[in-house]
Amino acid sequence: AQSVAQPEDQVNVAEGNPLTVKCTYSVSGNPYLFWYVQYPNRGLQFLLKYITGDNLVKGSYGFEAEFNKSQTSFHLKKPSALVSDSALYFCAVGEINTDKLIFGTGTRLQVFP
Amino acid sequence: EPEVTQTPSHQVTQMGQEVILRCVPISNHLYFYWYRQILGQKVEFLVSFYNNEISEKSEIFDDQFSVERPDGSNFTLKIRSTKLEDSAMYFCASKTTGKVQPQHFGDGTRLSIL
């Protein structure tokens, strides 16, 4: 069965510093991986996806994610954090034989000025 | 940029009552979904819908739940007899063709069962 783990409930980082939000996954076949962000009282907003190809995926708002097959990880990164990046971040996995997304528990990112 | 629209933003209902949550997916999208998020928990898949029929559903989506696309624009989730544990944020999502396309989510309907 598919599963996603986000080991950190919260990540704190100072503005201007690099940030990493961790995600590991478990699927039986080739994964489709996604990152979504949720601002207060809003829905999930798509950031980026990995399907195949280059292990480094670039997405919206300067975010990128690195796919690592051997470690089954898909960590979200940004070289320089902004206070406005503070939100809840969800990693999700899909598979070719199913259309549903399986979400992680979410990581709250807090960027301090 | 086109958006998925959900109404109402907040629905308060007495236990045992029927509730209908409404969604207008992005106009050229063909795949539709409902997810829910109980307060403080992760987002959970409920059902997917394509070509006017359910393509997949989770264990949560029991006989009390149904979905419908009554016209060319709306996509609804009905809970026939609500329970306290149905209280959650319900998200509608849609996507265009292809499994690799991302699902686009609405802002959700907060359902409170009293």
Interface residues (C-beta under 8 A of the other chain):
Chain A: Y32 F34 Y36 N41 R42 G43 L44 Q45 F46 K49 I51 F90 A92 G94 I96 T98 D99 K100 L101 I102 F103 G104 T105 G106
Chain B: V4 Q6 Y31 Y33 Y35 Q41 K42 V43 E44 F45 S48 Y50 S55 E56 S58 F91 A93 K99 V100 P102 Q103 H104 F105 G106 D107 G108
